[in-house]
């Protein structure tokens, strides 16, 4: 398992946070229990199975619902 830390554009409301959370949870290979979308800092932290999904697919799911990914890192 790898951990993705993704910085987003400013999330303006709790509904935005829920949309991002929902989009990421739908992806295969995501550890749903580890997913944290932090409203105040506009960050996403999630563990994922690198054999099933990559950071690019996670970023794409977020951008496809209208949010900008500023930067991301994987550990």
C-alpha positions as CSV (number, residue, x, y, z in Angstrom):
1,X,0.0,0.0,0.0
2,X,1.1,3.5,-0.8
3,X,-0.2,6.8,0.7
4,X,-1.2,9.7,-1.5
5,X,-1.2,13.2,-0.2
6,X,-3.1,15.5,-2.6
7,X,-3.4,19.3,-2.2
8,X,-6.5,20.7,-3.9
9,X,-7.7,24.1,-4.8
10,X,-9.7,25.6,-1.9
11,X,-12.7,23.6,-0.9
12,X,-15.4,26.2,-0.3
13,X,-18.0,24.1,1.5
14,X,-18.7,20.8,3.2
15,X,-20.6,19.6,0.1
16,X,-17.4,20.0,-1.9
17,X,-15.6,17.8,0.6
18,X,-18.3,15.2,0.3
19,X,-18.1,15.2,-3.6
20,X,-14.3,14.6,-3.5
21,X,-14.7,11.9,-0.9
22,X,-17.4,10.2,-3.0
23,X,-15.4,10.3,-6.2
24,X,-12.3,8.8,-4.6
25,X,-14.2,6.1,-2.7
26,X,-15.6,4.8,-6.0
27,X,-12.2,3.9,-7.3
28,X,-10.9,0.3,-7.3
29,X,-7.8,-0.1,-5.1
30,X,-8.6,2.6,-2.6
31,X,-8.5,1.8,1.1
32,X,-11.8,3.5,1.9
33,X,-11.1,3.4,5.7
34,X,-8.0,5.4,5.3
35,X,-9.6,8.2,3.2
36,X,-9.5,11.6,4.8
37,X,-10.6,14.8,3.0
38,X,-9.6,17.7,5.1
39,X,-12.0,20.7,4.5
40,X,-9.9,23.4,6.3
41,X,-6.7,22.6,4.5
42,X,-8.2,21.3,1.2
43,X,-6.1,18.1,1.4
44,X,-6.8,14.5,0.5
45,X,-4.9,11.7,2.2
46,X,-5.6,8.1,1.2
47,X,-3.9,4.7,1.1
48,X,-4.1,2.8,-2.2
49,X,-3.0,-0.5,-3.8
50,X,-0.5,0.5,-6.4
51,X,-1.1,-2.8,-8.3
52,X,-4.7,-1.7,-8.9
53,X,-4.5,2.1,-9.2
54,X,-2.0,4.9,-9.6
55,X,-2.0,8.5,-8.3
56,X,-2.9,9.7,-11.8
57,X,-6.2,7.9,-11.7
58,X,-7.0,9.4,-8.3
59,X,-6.1,12.9,-9.5
60,X,-8.2,12.3,-12.7
61,X,-11.3,11.3,-10.6
62,X,-11.0,14.6,-8.6
63,X,-10.5,16.8,-11.7
64,X,-13.4,15.1,-13.5
65,X,-15.8,16.4,-10.9
66,X,-14.4,19.9,-11.2
67,X,-11.7,20.4,-8.6
68,X,-8.1,21.4,-9.4
69,X,-5.2,19.3,-8.0
70,X,-2.4,21.7,-7.1
71,X,0.2,19.1,-6.2
72,X,0.4,15.5,-4.9
73,X,3.0,13.1,-3.4
74,X,3.1,9.4,-2.9
75,X,4.9,7.6,0.0
